[in-house]
Amino acid sequence: MSFKDYKYGLCGVFCEMCPIGTGKIADLATELLKLTRGSYRWAEESVDFKFEDLWKGLEFLSKDSCPTCLNIEEPWCEVLKCEKAKKLKSCLLCDEFFECPKTSYHRDRYPFVKDHYHRVKKIGLKKHFKEERKKVKDGIILNDIRAW
């Protein structure tokens, strides 16, 4: 199995855990929109929102997608501009990970990447990806483990 078989960010985030990156949110919003549009107008007097607003939100979510970091054509993230990270295939393989200003956002927003760094040093990147994919199969998503 090659690195191309996985959706991941150079920064250490495993994109397969993200329901936006996998398209799951868009799929569920599309399905919910299909099932509810026009069906609940009778209930508007008993709720404190307009169903039209709900449907607008679901329309937005149904079109929301992420190509995942490695497929972004014009990178906005400093990590994606790092030649060393590209060459290594992941910041988790870089000895400067904890000191690098390019990964400071990721270490703060996704503090689990610090543990991932140590895990990768112990077992390697491909085995780490296999472990992360198992977590996904067990139902863990990015929202469960990231810092807000």
C-alpha positions as protocol buffer text, in pm:
chain_id: "A"
residue {
  index: 1
  type: MET
  ca { x: 0 y: 0 z: 0 }
}
residue {
  index: 2
  type: SER
  ca { x: 142 y: 337 z: -96 }
}
residue {
  index: 3
  type: PHE
  ca { x: 94 y: 678 z: 59 }
}
residue {
  index: 4
  type: LYS
  ca { x: -138 y: 764 z: -231 }
}
residue {
  index: 5
  type: ASP
  ca { x: -388 y: 513 z: -92 }
}
residue {
  index: 6
  type: TYR
  ca { x: -447 y: 737 z: 209 }
}
residue {
  index: 7
  type: LYS
  ca { x: -604 y: 1081 z: 249 }
}
residue {
  index: 8
  type: TYR
  ca { x: -383 y: 1272 z: 487 }
}
residue {
  index: 9
  type: GLY
  ca { x: -235 y: 1613 z: 546 }
}
residue {
  index: 10
  type: LEU
  ca { x: 138 y: 1671 z: 547 }
}
residue {
  index: 11
  type: CYS
  ca { x: 83 y: 1832 z: 890 }
}
residue {
  index: 12
  type: GLY
  ca { x: -7 y: 1503 z: 1060 }
}
residue {
  index: 13
  type: VAL
  ca { x: -387 y: 1519 z: 1039 }
}
residue {
  index: 14
  type: PHE
  ca { x: -544 y: 1205 z: 893 }
}
residue {
  index: 15
  type: CYS
  ca { x: -802 y: 1348 z: 650 }
}
residue {
  index: 16
  type: GLU
  ca { x: -1000 y: 1025 z: 634 }
}
residue {
  index: 17
  type: MET
  ca { x: -1127 y: 1118 z: 983 }
}
residue {
  index: 18
  type: CYS
  ca { x: -1284 y: 1438 z: 854 }
}
residue {
  index: 19
  type: PRO
  ca { x: -1650 y: 1411 z: 753 }
}
residue {
  index: 20
  type: ILE
  ca { x: -1607 y: 1707 z: 517 }
}
residue {
  index: 21
  type: GLY
  ca { x: -1303 y: 1556 z: 344 }
}
residue {
  index: 22
  type: THR
  ca { x: -1472 y: 1220 z: 303 }
}
residue {
  index: 23
  type: GLY
  ca { x: -1790 y: 1379 z: 170 }
}
residue {
  index: 24
  type: LYS
  ca { x: -2003 y: 1228 z: 445 }
}
residue {
  index: 25
  type: ILE
  ca { x: -2152 y: 1563 z: 552 }
}
residue {
  index: 26
  type: ALA
  ca { x: -2243 y: 1653 z: 194 }
}
residue {
  index: 27
  type: ASP
  ca { x: -2401 y: 1312 z: 140 }
}
residue {
  index: 28
  type: LEU
  ca { x: -2604 y: 1325 z: 462 }
}
residue {
  index: 29
  type: ALA
  ca { x: -2713 y: 1686 z: 403 }
}
residue {
  index: 30
  type: THR
  ca { x: -2824 y: 1595 z: 50 }
}
residue {
  index: 31
  type: GLU
  ca { x: -3024 y: 1302 z: 182 }
}
residue {
  index: 32
  type: LEU
  ca { x: -3181 y: 1504 z: 465 }
}
residue {
  index: 33
  type: LEU
  ca { x: -3269 y: 1784 z: 224 }
}
residue {
  index: 34
  type: LYS
  ca { x: -3431 y: 1533 z: -8 }
}
residue {
  index: 35
  type: LEU
  ca { x: -3630 y: 1378 z: 276 }
}
residue {
  index: 36
  type: THR
  ca { x: -3748 y: 1700 z: 440 }
}
residue {
  index: 37
  type: ARG
  ca { x: -3782 y: 1976 z: 180 }
}
residue {
  index: 38
  type: GLY
  ca { x: -4141 y: 2089 z: 176 }
}
residue {
  index: 39
  type: SER
  ca { x: -4250 y: 1836 z: 437 }
}
residue {
  index: 40
  type: TYR
  ca { x: -4248 y: 2041 z: 755 }
}
residue {
  index: 41
  type: ARG
  ca { x: -4421 y: 2369 z: 675 }
}
residue {
  index: 42
  type: TRP
  ca { x: -4711 y: 2254 z: 893 }
}
residue {
  index: 43
  type: ALA
  ca { x: -4475 y: 2255 z: 1196 }
}
residue {
  index: 44
  type: GLU
  ca { x: -4340 y: 2609 z: 1160 }
}
residue {
  index: 45
  type: GLU
  ca { x: -4577 y: 2746 z: 1423 }
}
residue {
  index: 46
  type: SER
  ca { x: -4441 y: 2504 z: 1683 }
}
residue {
  index: 47
  type: VAL
  ca { x: -4068 y: 2575 z: 1633 }
}
residue {
  index: 48
  type: ASP
  ca { x: -3862 y: 2891 z: 1669 }
}
residue {
  index: 49
  type: PHE
  ca { x: -3698 y: 2880 z: 1325 }
}
residue {
  index: 50
  type: LYS
  ca { x: -3804 y: 2880 z: 963 }
}
residue {
  index: 51
  type: PHE
  ca { x: -3767 y: 2555 z: 776 }
}
residue {
  index: 52
  type: GLU
  ca { x: -3661 y: 2757 z: 473 }
}
residue {
  index: 53
  type: ASP
  ca { x: -3350 y: 2853 z: 672 }
}
residue {
  index: 54
  type: LEU
  ca { x: -3285 y: 2490 z: 759 }
}
residue {
  index: 55
  type: TRP
  ca { x: -3307 y: 2394 z: 394 }
}
residue {
  index: 56
  type: LYS
  ca { x: -3071 y: 2675 z: 294 }
}
residue {
  index: 57
  type: GLY
  ca { x: -2823 y: 2542 z: 549 }
}
residue {
  index: 58
  type: LEU
  ca { x: -2861 y: 2189 z: 417 }
}
residue {
  index: 59
  type: GLU
  ca { x: -2810 y: 2316 z: 61 }
}
residue {
  index: 60
  type: PHE
  ca { x: -2484 y: 2479 z: 171 }
}
residue {
  index: 61
  type: LEU
  ca { x: -2367 y: 2163 z: 347 }
}
residue {
  index: 62
  type: SER
  ca { x: -2466 y: 1944 z: 52 }
}
residue {
  index: 63
  type: LYS
  ca { x: -2221 y: 2139 z: -166 }
}
residue {
  index: 64
  type: ASP
  ca { x: -1943 y: 2163 z: 92 }
}
residue {
  index: 65
  type: SER
  ca { x: -1637 y: 1960 z: 9 }
}
residue {
  index: 66
  type: CYS
  ca { x: -1267 y: 1946 z: 69 }
}
residue {
  index: 67
  type: PRO
  ca { x: -1023 y: 1811 z: -186 }
}
residue {
  index: 68
  type: THR
  ca { x: -791 y: 1722 z: 106 }
}
residue {
  index: 69
  type: CYS
  ca { x: -470 y: 1912 z: 151 }
}
residue {
  index: 70
  type: LEU
  ca { x: -255 y: 1716 z: -90 }
}
residue {
  index: 71
  type: ASN
  ca { x: -497 y: 1795 z: -375 }
}
residue {
  index: 72
  type: ILE
  ca { x: -518 y: 2171 z: -327 }
}
residue {
  index: 73
  type: GLU
  ca { x: -382 y: 2345 z: -636 }
}
residue {
  index: 74
  type: GLU
  ca { x: -295 y: 2678 z: -472 }
}
residue {
  index: 75
  type: PRO
  ca { x: -192 y: 2600 z: -115 }
}
residue {
  index: 76
  type: TRP
  ca { x: -282 y: 2855 z: 151 }
}
residue {
  index: 77
  type: CYS
  ca { x: -127 y: 2651 z: 433 }
}
residue {
  index: 78
  type: GLU
  ca { x: 240 y: 2711 z: 507 }
}
residue {
  index: 79
  type: VAL
  ca { x: 295 y: 2338 z: 555 }
}
residue {
  index: 80
  type: LEU
  ca { x: 190 y: 2274 z: 196 }
}
residue {
  index: 81
  type: LYS
  ca { x: 452 y: 2523 z: 79 }
}
residue {
  index: 82
  type: CYS
  ca { x: 730 y: 2343 z: 267 }
}
residue {
  index: 83
  type: GLU
  ca { x: 960 y: 2156 z: 30 }
}
residue {
  index: 84
  type: LYS
  ca { x: 1101 y: 1947 z: 315 }
}
residue {
  index: 85
  type: ALA
  ca { x: 754 y: 1827 z: 415 }
}
residue {
  index: 86
  type: LYS
  ca { x: 672 y: 1738 z: 55 }
}
residue {
  index: 87
  type: LYS
  ca { x: 994 y: 1543 z: 20 }
}
residue {
  index: 88
  type: LEU
  ca { x: 944 y: 1358 z: 348 }
}
residue {
  index: 89
  type: LYS
  ca { x: 571 y: 1294 z: 273 }
}
residue {
  index: 90
  type: SER
  ca { x: 471 y: 1415 z: 621 }
}
residue {
  index: 91
  type: CYS
  ca { x: 578 y: 1662 z: 887 }
}
residue {
  index: 92
  type: LEU
  ca { x: 553 y: 1368 z: 1126 }
}
residue {
  index: 93
  type: LEU
  ca { x: 880 y: 1246 z: 976 }
}
residue {
  index: 94
  type: CYS
  ca { x: 1060 y: 1577 z: 1025 }
}
residue {
  index: 95
  type: ASP
  ca { x: 1298 y: 1618 z: 1320 }
}
residue {
  index: 96
  type: GLU
  ca { x: 1202 y: 1987 z: 1338 }
}
residue {
  index: 97
  type: PHE
  ca { x: 829 y: 1917 z: 1387 }
}
residue {
  index: 98
  type: PHE
  ca { x: 802 y: 2060 z: 1740 }
}
residue {
  index: 99
  type: GLU
  ca { x: 1004 y: 2372 z: 1664 }
}
residue {
  index: 100
  type: CYS
  ca { x: 868 y: 2446 z: 1317 }
}
residue {
  index: 101
  type: PRO
  ca { x: 655 y: 2761 z: 1297 }
}
residue {
  index: 102
  type: LYS
  ca { x: 471 y: 2610 z: 1000 }
}
residue {
  index: 103
  type: THR
  ca { x: 319 y: 2339 z: 1221 }
}
residue {
  index: 104
  type: SER
  ca { x: 240 y: 2555 z: 1526 }
}
residue {
  index: 105
  type: TYR
  ca { x: -124 y: 2598 z: 1417 }
}
residue {
  index: 106
  type: HIS
  ca { x: -164 y: 2224 z: 1375 }
}
residue {
  index: 107
  type: ARG
  ca { x: -4 y: 2147 z: 1710 }
}
residue {
  index: 108
  type: ASP
  ca { x: -251 y: 2387 z: 1875 }
}
residue {
  index: 109
  type: ARG
  ca { x: -568 y: 2308 z: 1676 }
}
residue {
  index: 110
  type: TYR
  ca { x: -499 y: 1935 z: 1648 }
}
residue {
  index: 111
  type: PRO
  ca { x: -292 y: 1855 z: 1959 }
}
residue {
  index: 112
  type: PHE
  ca { x: -314 y: 1482 z: 1886 }
}
residue {
  index: 113
  type: VAL
  ca { x: -55 y: 1533 z: 1608 }
}
residue {
  index: 114
  type: LYS
  ca { x: 209 y: 1554 z: 1882 }
}
residue {
  index: 115
  type: ASP
  ca { x: 124 y: 1197 z: 1984 }
}
residue {
  index: 116
  type: HIS
  ca { x: 115 y: 1100 z: 1616 }
}
residue {
  index: 117
  type: TYR
  ca { x: 470 y: 1229 z: 1575 }
}
residue {
  index: 118
  type: HIS
  ca { x: 596 y: 1001 z: 1853 }
}
residue {
  index: 119
  type: ARG
  ca { x: 389 y: 709 z: 1724 }
}
residue {
  index: 120
  type: VAL
  ca { x: 531 y: 748 z: 1373 }
}
residue {
  index: 121
  type: LYS
  ca { x: 885 y: 752 z: 1513 }
}
residue {
  index: 122
  type: LYS
  ca { x: 806 y: 421 z: 1683 }
}
residue {
  index: 123
  type: ILE
  ca { x: 615 y: 229 z: 1411 }
}
residue {
  index: 124
  type: GLY
  ca { x: 654 y: 424 z: 1086 }
}
residue {
  index: 125
  type: LEU
  ca { x: 414 y: 632 z: 881 }
}
residue {
  index: 126
  type: LYS
  ca { x: 236 y: 353 z: 691 }
}
residue {
  index: 127
  type: LYS
  ca { x: 160 y: 155 z: 1007 }
}
residue {
  index: 128
  type: HIS
  ca { x: 39 y: 477 z: 1169 }
}
residue {
  index: 129
  type: PHE
  ca { x: -196 y: 535 z: 875 }
}
residue {
  index: 130
  type: LYS
  ca { x: -331 y: 181 z: 914 }
}
residue {
  index: 131
  type: GLU
  ca { x: -400 y: 251 z: 1282 }
}
residue {
  index: 132
  type: GLU
  ca { x: -574 y: 577 z: 1196 }
}
residue {
  index: 133
  type: ARG
  ca { x: -786 y: 406 z: 933 }
}
residue {
  index: 134
  type: LYS
  ca { x: -891 y: 149 z: 1193 }
}
residue {
  index: 135
  type: LYS
  ca { x: -1001 y: 435 z: 1420 }
}
residue {
  index: 136
  type: VAL
  ca { x: -1213 y: 566 z: 1134 }
}
residue {
  index: 137
  type: LYS
  ca { x: -1372 y: 223 z: 1092 }
}
residue {
  index: 138
  type: ASP
  ca { x: -1441 y: 226 z: 1466 }
}
residue {
  index: 139
  type: GLY
  ca { x: -1635 y: 550 z: 1419 }
}
residue {
  index: 140
  type: ILE
  ca { x: -1386 y: 811 z: 1541 }
}
residue {
  index: 141
  type: ILE
  ca { x: -1405 y: 1139 z: 1351 }
}
residue {
  index: 142
  type: LEU
  ca { x: -1188 y: 1448 z: 1360 }
}
residue {
  index: 143
  type: ASN
  ca { x: -1449 y: 1643 z: 1558 }
}
residue {
  index: 144
  type: ASP
  ca { x: -1408 y: 1392 z: 1844 }
}
residue {
  index: 145
  type: ILE
  ca { x: -1038 y: 1458 z: 1890 }
}
residue {
  index: 146
  type: ARG
  ca { x: -949 y: 1810 z: 1780 }
}
residue {
  index: 147
  type: ALA
  ca { x: -929 y: 2118 z: 2001 }
}
residue {
  index: 148
  type: TRP
  ca { x: -1172 y: 2398 z: 1933 }
}
